[in-house]
């Protein structure tokens, strides 16, 4: 299946974004560990959150989380302290994504986890038990989801948990998000220094909670505004455009809210209102963009595509986690942007840059999505500059933003 995309002439829309997947998945684990009956409100309706709900509310001997990496990591820890034996599995791609670091950390605390297939990878056979350990060390440059998974079970351990992170700590905002949510549910967890976290023993509280809208999903509308503004300015068209995104909060604990700051460098102004944000075109645009995206790796695809189509050279560092996402996002970006005529350079498996290098663009490019929702959504706005752009397997957006294509139609895009 493919979509052929055509953009409207201007951008005027009010879009109800999905709830934050990052927050939804965390509060579902915290809610389950609290043993309470007050289900969080406004949960994301994406695939990743649905599989967490199914695993926690409709338990079975085999838990298939599909392609949901967050669910695999969080449930590995959660099921380790939940009575019963379960097989935790997923798609063939999920069974190629490493999880040995988290498993060994949990085993050091006393967890009973066996590999049901290849050593170091899912599927896992997990038998819930009482974890007597209290201290674990973990490399700070691993996925923050490993760290968050360990932190969230900390309060239910008899002695709590002391976590020491070694080396460079990446994705720190996601760790802080987890700590903030844990404290919202009555835990006592805090940094004890630049590389140490202490989680005190004690039960979570059953509390009402409403999930805010997703800043990651907002990034694609920022991208659209940046590209549409540049196109209209170049053609002399008026820039009377605005996109309203209710439910986004200023000072959000979501790390991806930093995207607003970077898009301010690419011609998008953010107006915060009591209801959410409104995006406006802005004449300010940098000639070159350099940024460390280690704290916001999920926005890498969005910024790479945006900068190329704006002819803004860039160098983005801190992308080491992209190789173990839904696909190898570094290679995927290099391959797909080449189809549009842009030659990216990848260095040290953690840096992507573009210095203006071009190659012949394919006449009718088809963007492959590699079973990766963010590839589809980051490239879709490119139809503003590449009319008739084709996106393969568009259904992958259901992983985080199920109504993405419907929202594009609402904003005037034509999908064939």
MOHUKA-V510506 format. One record per backbone hydrogen bond with DSSP energy under -0.5 kcal/mol. CO is the residue of the C=O (numbers start at 1). NH is the residue of the N-H. Records with the same first field share a line. If there is no record, write none. Layout:
BEGIN
CO: NH ; NH
END
This chain:
BEGIN
1: 393
3: 5 ; 391
4: 416
5: 388 ; 389
6: 414
11: 242
13: 244
15: 17 ; 246
18: 214
20: 24
21: 25
22: 26
23: 27
24: 28
25: 29
26: 30
27: 31
28: 32
29: 33
30: 34
31: 35 ; 36
32: 35
37: 39
41: 211
46: 50
47: 51
48: 52
49: 53
50: 54
51: 55
52: 56
53: 57
54: 58
61: 87
62: 64
63: 65 ; 89
65: 68
66: 91
67: 69
68: 72
69: 73
70: 74
71: 75
72: 76
73: 77
74: 78
75: 79
76: 80
77: 81
78: 81
79: 82
80: 129
84: 128
86: 88 ; 126
87: 63 ; 89
88: 123 ; 124
89: 65
91: 95
93: 96
94: 97
96: 98
97: 122
99: 103
100: 104
101: 105
102: 106
103: 107
104: 108
105: 109
106: 109 ; 110 ; 111
107: 110
109: 133
111: 113
112: 127
114: 116 ; 125
118: 121
120: 99 ; 100
123: 116 ; 117
124: 88 ; 126
125: 114
126: 86 ; 128
127: 112
129: 131
130: 132
131: 158
134: 162
136: 164
138: 166
139: 142
140: 170
143: 146 ; 147
144: 148
145: 149
146: 150
147: 151
148: 152
149: 153
150: 153 ; 154
151: 154
153: 156 ; 157
154: 157
155: 202
157: 160
161: 163 ; 199
162: 136 ; 164
163: 165 ; 197
164: 138
166: 140
168: 170
171: 174 ; 175
172: 176
173: 177
174: 178
175: 179
176: 180
177: 181
178: 182
179: 183
180: 184
181: 185
182: 187
183: 186
185: 205
187: 189
188: 200
190: 198
193: 196
195: 165
196: 192 ; 193
197: 163
198: 190 ; 200
199: 161
205: 207
209: 41
212: 20
213: 215
214: 218
215: 219
216: 219
217: 220 ; 221
218: 221 ; 222
219: 223
220: 224
221: 225
222: 226
223: 227
224: 228
225: 229
226: 230
227: 231
228: 232
229: 233
230: 234
231: 235
232: 236 ; 237
233: 236
239: 241
242: 13
243: 279
244: 15
245: 248 ; 277
247: 213
249: 252
254: 257
255: 258
256: 259
257: 260
258: 261 ; 262
259: 263
260: 264
262: 265
263: 266 ; 268
264: 267
265: 286
267: 282
269: 271 ; 280
270: 272
271: 278
275: 247
276: 273
277: 245
278: 271
279: 243
280: 269
284: 267
287: 313
289: 315
291: 293 ; 317
293: 296
294: 171
296: 299
297: 300
299: 303
300: 304
301: 305
302: 306
303: 307
304: 308
305: 309
306: 310
307: 312
308: 311
311: 313
313: 289
314: 354
315: 291 ; 317
316: 352
317: 293
319: 322
320: 323
321: 324
322: 325 ; 329
327: 325 ; 329
328: 332
329: 333
330: 334
331: 335
332: 336
333: 337
334: 338
335: 339
336: 340
337: 340 ; 342
338: 341
339: 362
341: 359
342: 344
345: 353
347: 350 ; 351
350: 319
351: 347
352: 316
353: 345
354: 314
357: 343
362: 365
365: 367 ; 390
366: 368
367: 392
369: 372
371: 373
372: 375 ; 376
373: 377
374: 378
375: 379
376: 380
377: 381
379: 382
380: 383
381: 384
382: 385 ; 386
383: 7
386: 389
389: 5
390: 367
391: 3
393: 396
394: 397
395: 398
396: 399
397: 400 ; 401
398: 47
399: 48
401: 404
403: 407
404: 408
405: 409
406: 410
407: 411
408: 413
409: 412
413: 415
414: 6 ; 416
END
